[in-house]
Amino acid sequence: MILKVRKVIFVAFGFLSLALAILGIFLPVLPTTPFLLLSAYLFAKSSPKMHSWLLSTKYFGKIIKDYQTKKGVAFGLKVFALIFLWTTILTTIVFFLSPWFLDLILILVASLVSYHILKLKTLK
């Protein structure tokens, strides 16, 4: 009984994490890769079917496999993530009027996300 409840909770959080990863593609302050890796972990522990499905997806599967087997992410993915992140943040700051402290928070979050991305091992 406890194992069944645990599986249901892990699958639910796996889907929540996957949803956040997908949102992270479009919202630069929300990191995609950590949520994607968390989804893979949760599905691996609870649903082999969902884990296999996630690994077989065209975009996400390669990222997860690279991270699991080689412990890093591709150089092109890092470059794309950083360019997209900073383009979106700077566009938001320049073209949308907001209090200065919100701009400062956006820059801080973007800097922390950039640090995280740069800290990941780069695959060739």
C-alpha positions in Angstrom: 0.0 0.0 0.0 2.7 2.5 1.0 4.7 1.6 -2.2 1.7 2.2 -4.3 1.1 5.7 -2.7 4.8 6.5 -3.2 4.6 5.6 -6.9 1.5 7.8 -7.4 3.2 10.7 -5.6 6.4 10.2 -7.7 4.5 10.1 -11.0 2.4 13.2 -10.0 5.6 15.1 -9.1 7.2 13.8 -12.3 4.5 15.3 -14.4 4.6 18.6 -12.4 8.4 18.7 -12.9 8.0 18.0 -16.6 5.4 20.8 -16.9 7.8 23.2 -15.2 10.6 22.0 -17.6 8.3 22.7 -20.6 7.4 26.1 -19.2 11.1 26.8 -18.7 11.6 26.6 -22.5 9.5 29.7 -22.8 10.2 31.4 -19.5 13.9 32.1 -19.2 13.9 32.6 -15.5 12.6 29.0 -15.0 15.4 26.5 -15.7 14.5 23.7 -18.0 17.3 21.1 -17.4 17.0 20.7 -13.6 13.2 20.1 -13.8 13.7 17.7 -16.8 16.3 15.7 -14.9 14.1 15.6 -11.8 11.2 14.3 -14.0 13.5 11.5 -15.3 14.6 10.6 -11.8 11.0 10.5 -10.5 9.7 8.5 -13.5 12.7 6.0 -13.2 11.7 5.4 -9.5 8.0 5.1 -10.1 7.0 4.3 -13.7 9.3 2.5 -16.2 6.7 3.2 -18.9 6.9 7.0 -18.3 10.6 6.9 -18.0 11.0 5.1 -21.3 8.6 7.5 -23.0 10.5 10.5 -21.6 13.8 9.1 -22.9 12.3 8.4 -26.3 11.1 12.0 -26.9 12.9 13.8 -29.7 14.2 16.8 -27.7 14.2 15.8 -24.1 15.5 12.3 -24.5 18.9 13.4 -25.8 19.4 15.9 -23.0 18.6 13.3 -20.4 20.7 10.6 -22.0 23.7 12.9 -22.4 23.4 14.0 -18.8 23.0 10.5 -17.4 25.7 8.9 -19.5 28.2 11.7 -20.0 27.3 13.9 -17.0 27.0 17.1 -19.1 25.1 19.1 -21.8 26.0 19.9 -25.3 27.8 23.2 -26.1 25.1 24.3 -28.5 22.4 23.8 -25.9 24.3 25.9 -23.5 24.8 28.7 -26.0 21.1 28.6 -27.0 20.0 28.7 -23.4 22.2 31.6 -22.5 21.3 33.7 -25.6 17.6 33.0 -25.2 17.8 33.8 -21.4 19.6 37.1 -21.8 17.7 38.2 -24.9 14.4 37.7 -23.1 15.5 39.3 -19.8 17.0 42.4 -21.5 14.0 42.8 -23.8 11.7 42.7 -20.8 13.8 45.2 -18.9 14.1 47.6 -21.9 10.6 47.5 -23.4 8.4 46.9 -20.4 8.1 49.6 -17.7 8.6 48.1 -14.3 10.0 49.3 -11.0 13.8 49.2 -10.9 13.9 46.6 -8.2 12.0 44.1 -10.4 14.6 44.7 -13.1 17.3 44.0 -10.5 15.6 40.8 -9.5 15.4 39.7 -13.2 19.1 40.4 -13.6 19.9 38.5 -10.4 17.8 35.4 -11.4 19.3 35.5 -14.9 22.8 35.7 -13.5 22.2 32.7 -11.2 20.6 30.6 -14.0 23.6 31.5 -16.2 26.0 30.4 -13.5 24.2 27.1 -13.2 24.3 26.6 -17.0 28.0 27.5 -17.2 28.8 25.2 -14.3 27.5 22.1 -16.1 30.1 20.0 -17.9 30.2 20.9 -21.6 30.0 18.0 -24.0 31.7 18.2 -27.4 
